[in-house]
Amino acid sequence: MPDMNNTRFATAIHILTLLASEPEQWLSSEYMAGSISINPVMVRKELSVLTEAGLVITKKGKEGGAKLSKSSKDILISDIYKAVNNGEILGKKNSNTNIKCNIGRQINERLSTLFSEIDEKNMQLLKGKTLEDFLKQFE
């Protein structure tokens, strides 16, 4: 089973690409979980995050499931990234560094700046790409 902290973005893109491929259908979490090879509960957790971000709508019940909340051409990959980014794309910083050491005292502050710069570059790269662009690779 994949570690969701390391695969959240990939899982979200997978879910949204499935939904974009069947825009008129309500897709079940079981169906999506089968494609991703994860537990449907993990799909539902990610769907709740994507719903909160305004990318997905869900319907409960026997005929329920999930759909995109808008056209795939109106969903930017950067929106997906923002929805699931937990701020640790490059990993966690060391929390117990030695404050008596010149490097140890400053490392987390410097890493925060570096991580922010990388995150900003990622967002710039992703802003020009839509979910529809991504989906076209599967045709």
C-alpha positions as CSV (number, residue, x, y, z in Angstrom):
1,M,0.0,0.0,0.0
2,P,1.5,3.4,-0.9
3,D,2.4,6.0,1.7
4,M,-0.2,8.7,1.2
5,N,2.2,11.4,2.3
6,N,4.5,10.6,-0.6
7,T,1.8,9.9,-3.1
8,R,-0.9,12.4,-2.4
9,F,-0.3,14.5,-5.5
10,A,-0.1,11.4,-7.7
11,T,-3.2,9.9,-6.1
12,A,-5.1,13.2,-6.6
13,I,-4.1,13.4,-10.3
14,H,-5.1,9.8,-10.8
15,I,-8.5,10.4,-9.2
16,L,-9.1,13.6,-11.2
17,T,-7.9,12.0,-14.5
18,L,-10.4,9.1,-14.0
19,L,-13.2,11.6,-13.3
20,A,-12.1,13.7,-16.4
21,S,-12.2,10.6,-18.6
22,E,-15.8,10.0,-17.6
23,P,-17.2,13.5,-17.1
24,E,-20.9,12.4,-17.2
25,Q,-20.6,9.5,-14.8
26,W,-20.6,9.4,-11.0
27,L,-17.6,7.2,-10.3
28,S,-17.5,5.2,-7.1
29,S,-14.5,5.3,-4.7
30,E,-14.3,1.5,-5.2
31,Y,-13.9,1.9,-8.9
32,M,-11.2,4.6,-8.5
33,A,-9.5,2.5,-5.8
34,G,-9.3,-0.4,-8.2
35,S,-7.5,1.7,-10.8
36,I,-5.1,3.1,-8.2
37,S,-4.7,-0.2,-6.3
38,I,-5.4,1.4,-2.9
39,N,-8.2,1.1,-0.3
40,P,-11.4,2.9,-1.2
41,V,-11.2,4.7,2.2
42,M,-8.0,6.4,1.1
43,V,-9.8,7.5,-2.1
44,R,-12.7,8.9,-0.1
45,K,-10.2,10.8,2.1
46,E,-8.6,12.4,-0.9
47,L,-12.0,13.1,-2.5
48,S,-12.9,15.1,0.6
49,V,-9.8,17.2,0.2
50,L,-10.5,17.7,-3.5
51,T,-14.2,18.6,-2.7
52,E,-13.1,21.1,-0.1
53,A,-10.8,22.6,-2.8
54,G,-13.7,23.0,-5.2
55,L,-12.4,20.5,-7.7
56,V,-14.9,17.6,-7.1
57,I,-18.5,17.1,-6.2
58,T,-19.8,14.0,-4.5
59,K,-23.1,12.3,-4.1
60,K,-23.9,9.7,-1.4
61,G,-25.9,6.6,-1.8
62,K,-26.2,3.6,-4.2
63,E,-26.2,5.8,-7.3
64,G,-23.6,8.1,-5.8
65,G,-20.0,8.8,-6.5
66,A,-17.8,11.7,-7.6
67,K,-17.6,14.0,-10.6
68,L,-15.5,17.0,-11.5
69,S,-17.0,20.2,-10.3
70,K,-16.1,21.9,-13.5
71,S,-14.6,21.1,-16.9
72,S,-11.1,19.5,-16.9
73,K,-9.9,22.4,-19.1
74,D,-10.8,24.8,-16.2
75,I,-8.8,22.8,-13.6
76,L,-5.1,23.8,-13.4
77,I,-2.5,21.2,-12.3
78,S,-1.4,24.0,-9.9
79,D,-4.8,23.9,-8.2
80,I,-4.5,20.2,-7.6
81,Y,-1.0,20.7,-6.3
82,K,-2.2,23.4,-3.9
83,A,-5.1,21.2,-2.7
84,V,-2.9,18.3,-1.6
85,N,0.5,19.9,-0.9
86,N,1.4,19.3,2.7
87,G,4.4,21.5,2.6
88,E,6.9,18.6,2.7
89,I,7.6,17.9,-0.9
90,L,11.3,17.7,-0.2
91,G,10.9,16.1,3.2
92,K,10.9,17.3,6.7
93,K,13.5,19.6,8.2
94,N,15.6,18.4,11.1
95,S,13.9,19.5,14.3
96,N,16.7,18.9,16.8
97,T,19.7,20.7,15.3
98,N,22.5,21.9,17.5
99,I,22.0,25.6,18.2
100,K,25.6,25.9,19.3
101,C,26.7,25.1,15.8
102,N,26.7,27.9,13.2
103,I,25.1,25.6,10.6
104,G,22.7,23.8,13.0
105,R,21.4,27.1,14.4
106,Q,20.5,28.5,10.9
107,I,19.8,25.4,8.8
108,N,16.0,25.3,9.2
109,E,15.6,28.9,8.4
110,R,17.7,28.5,5.2
111,L,15.9,25.3,4.3
112,S,12.5,27.1,4.6
113,T,13.7,29.8,2.2
114,L,15.0,27.2,-0.3
115,F,11.8,25.1,0.0
116,S,9.7,28.2,-0.6
117,E,11.7,29.1,-3.7
118,I,11.3,25.5,-5.1
119,D,7.6,25.5,-4.3
120,E,7.2,28.8,-6.2
121,K,9.0,27.4,-9.2
122,N,6.8,24.3,-9.1
123,M,3.7,26.5,-9.1
124,Q,4.9,28.6,-12.0
125,L,5.5,25.4,-14.0
126,L,2.2,23.9,-13.2
127,K,0.0,27.0,-13.7
128,G,0.2,26.6,-17.5
129,K,-1.1,23.0,-17.5
130,T,-4.7,21.9,-17.2
131,L,-6.2,18.5,-16.2
132,E,-7.5,18.3,-19.8
133,D,-3.9,18.7,-21.1
134,F,-2.8,15.8,-18.8
135,L,-5.8,13.6,-19.8
136,K,-5.0,14.0,-23.6
137,Q,-1.8,11.9,-23.0
138,F,-4.0,8.9,-22.4
139,E,-5.9,9.1,-25.7
